[in-house]
Amino acid sequence: MTKKELILHEAKKMFAEKGYAATIMNDLAKEANVNKATIYYHYIDKATLYETLFVEGVKKIADETIEKSSHPKEPHKKLAEYIKAYAMRLKKCRYLTSILLRELASGGDSMPKTVLEQLFRTTKRLTNIIEECTHKSHTICQEPMLIQLLIVSTLSTFITTEPIRKRVKEEIDFTANTLPSLSIEEVANKLAFMITKNLQGEKI
């Protein structure tokens, strides 16, 4: 791993754990075992470093959700593939899940414009899928952002609350249905099923 890659690797962990404001370059230099000048040589400043890793993550989400949802012909299968692609990327990049949740909670105070542009690509794709899925009598397709927030928050929360759900099962009530046995793929499928049924005006 090069010094540039090592800096990015450690930065992902630090931004995920502490957030943008609380991440200090001196601490990052110590964790990456480089001097601060080396960080600034590769990434100019903290904002550039944050933008680099953030954009990298959300661009992969956009690319994969668009690509995976383009193959099926049936609208409900497109939605399922879209959600599964989103889920698998978040599962693979845990740091991104934490950063996204932090930004959502803070109103996106530190979110770069380039990240918003990539996220808009996913919302635009979802909008097109929803329009195909939606029953003509429904108007929910006019608010695709609500569905996008439902998808992102559900998947992100499911991933990050795994330790809490296990503790409830082990320490509070072993009969509690905390969904510990469900995989992220199964959650994605169930979410796609519920959203599709709702869009088509059917009872779940």
C-alpha positions in Angstrom: 0.0 0.0 0.0 1.4 3.4 -1.0 1.5 6.3 1.4 -1.3 8.0 -0.5 -3.4 4.8 -0.2 -2.6 4.4 3.5 -3.6 8.0 4.2 -6.9 7.4 2.5 -7.4 4.1 4.3 -6.9 5.6 7.7 -8.9 8.7 6.8 -11.9 6.6 6.0 -11.9 5.0 9.4 -11.3 8.3 11.2 -14.0 10.3 9.3 -16.5 7.4 9.9 -15.7 7.2 13.7 -15.3 10.9 14.5 -17.0 12.9 11.6 -15.5 15.6 9.5 -15.1 18.4 12.1 -13.6 16.1 14.8 -11.0 14.6 12.5 -7.7 16.2 13.1 -4.9 16.0 10.6 -2.2 15.6 13.2 -4.0 12.5 14.5 -4.4 11.2 11.0 -0.7 11.6 10.3 0.0 9.6 13.5 -2.3 6.8 12.5 -1.0 6.7 8.9 2.6 6.9 10.2 3.4 9.9 7.9 4.0 13.5 8.6 1.3 16.1 8.0 3.2 17.5 5.0 2.8 14.2 3.2 -1.0 14.3 3.7 -1.1 17.8 2.2 1.2 16.8 -0.6 -1.3 14.2 -1.8 -4.6 15.8 -0.8 -4.0 19.6 -0.4 -6.2 19.9 2.7 -8.7 18.1 4.9 -11.7 19.1 2.7 -10.1 17.7 -0.4 -9.3 14.4 1.4 -12.8 14.1 2.7 -14.3 14.9 -0.8 -12.0 12.3 -2.4 -13.0 9.4 -0.3 -16.7 10.4 -0.1 -17.1 10.9 -3.8 -15.3 7.6 -4.5 -17.8 5.8 -2.3 -21.0 7.4 -3.6 -19.9 7.2 -7.2 -19.6 3.5 -6.9 -23.1 3.4 -5.4 -24.4 5.4 -8.4 -22.5 3.4 -11.0 -23.6 0.0 -9.5 -27.2 0.8 -8.8 -27.7 2.2 -12.4 -25.8 -0.7 -14.0 -27.5 -3.5 -12.0 -31.0 -2.1 -12.4 -30.7 -1.7 -16.1 -30.7 -5.5 -16.9 -34.2 -6.7 -15.8 -37.2 -5.9 -18.0 -39.8 -5.9 -15.2 -40.0 -2.7 -13.2 -40.3 -4.5 -9.8 -37.1 -6.5 -10.6 -35.3 -3.2 -11.5 -36.3 -1.8 -8.1 -35.1 -5.0 -6.4 -31.7 -4.9 -8.2 -31.4 -1.2 -7.4 -31.9 -1.7 -3.7 -29.7 -4.8 -3.6 -26.9 -3.0 -5.3 -27.2 -0.1 -2.8 -27.2 -2.6 0.0 -24.2 -4.5 -1.1 -22.1 -1.4 -1.6 -23.0 -0.1 1.9 -22.2 -3.5 3.4 -18.8 -3.6 1.6 -18.0 0.0 2.6 -19.0 0.3 6.2 -17.1 3.6 6.5 -19.4 5.1 3.9 -22.5 4.0 5.8 -21.3 5.8 8.9 -20.3 8.9 7.0 -23.7 9.1 5.2 -25.6 8.7 8.5 -23.5 11.5 10.1 -24.2 13.8 7.1 -27.9 13.0 7.1 -28.1 13.7 10.9 -26.2 17.1 10.5 -28.2 18.2 7.5 -25.2 17.7 5.2 -23.1 20.5 6.7 -19.9 19.0 5.4 -21.2 17.3 2.3 -19.3 18.4 -0.9 -21.3 19.4 -4.0 -19.6 16.6 -6.0 -21.1 14.1 -3.5 -24.6 15.6 -3.9 -24.2 15.3 -7.7 -23.4 11.5 -7.4 -26.3 11.0 -5.0 -28.6 12.8 -7.4 -27.7 10.3 -10.1 -29.1 7.5 -7.9 -32.2 9.5 -7.1 -32.8 10.2 -10.8 -32.4 6.5 -11.6 -34.8 5.6 -8.8 -37.3 8.1 -10.1 -37.4 6.4 -13.5 -37.9 3.0 -11.9 -40.7 4.3 -9.7 -42.5 5.8 -12.6 -42.5 2.4 -14.2 -43.7 0.6 -11.1 -46.4 3.1 -10.0 -50.1 2.5 -10.5 -51.6 5.3 -12.4 -53.9 6.3 -9.5 -51.0 6.8 -7.2 -49.1 10.1 -6.9 -46.3 8.9 -4.7 -44.0 8.8 -7.7 -44.0 12.6 -7.5 -42.0 12.3 -4.3 -39.1 9.8 -5.1 -36.9 11.5 -2.5 -39.1 10.0 0.2 -38.6 6.5 -1.1 -34.9 7.1 -1.5 -34.6 8.2 2.1 -36.6 5.2 3.1 -34.2 2.9 1.3 -31.0 4.6 2.4 -32.0 5.0 6.1 -33.4 1.4 6.3 -30.2 -0.2 4.8 -27.8 2.0 6.7 -29.6 1.6 10.1 -29.8 -2.2 9.6 -26.1 -2.4 9.0 -25.0 -0.2 11.8 -27.4 -1.6 14.5 -26.3 -5.2 14.2 -24.4 -5.1 17.5 -27.3 -3.5 19.3 -29.8 -6.0 17.9 -27.6 -8.9 19.0 -27.3 -7.5 22.5 -31.1 -7.2 22.8 -31.3 -10.9 21.7 -28.6 -12.0 24.1 -29.0 -9.8 27.1 -32.7 -8.7 27.2 -35.0 -11.2 25.5 -33.8 -14.1 23.5 -37.3 -14.4 22.0 -37.3 -10.9 20.6 -37.5 -10.6 16.9 -34.5 -8.3 16.3 -33.8 -9.7 12.8 -30.3 -10.9 13.6 -30.5 -13.8 11.2 -31.5 -11.8 8.2 -28.8 -11.0 5.7 -28.6 -7.5 4.1 -29.6 -9.2 0.8 -32.8 -10.5 2.4 -33.6 -7.1 3.9 -33.1 -5.5 0.4 -35.5 -8.0 -1.1 -38.2 -7.5 1.6 -37.8 -3.7 1.2 -38.2 -3.9 -2.6 -41.3 -6.1 -2.2 -43.0 -3.7 0.2 -42.2 -0.6 -1.8 -43.3 -2.3 -5.1 -46.6 -3.5 -3.6 -47.3 0.0 -2.2 -46.5 1.7 -5.6 -48.8 -0.7 -7.4 -51.7 0.0 -5.0 -51.7 -3.5 -3.5 -52.0 -4.5 0.2 -48.8 -6.0 1.7 
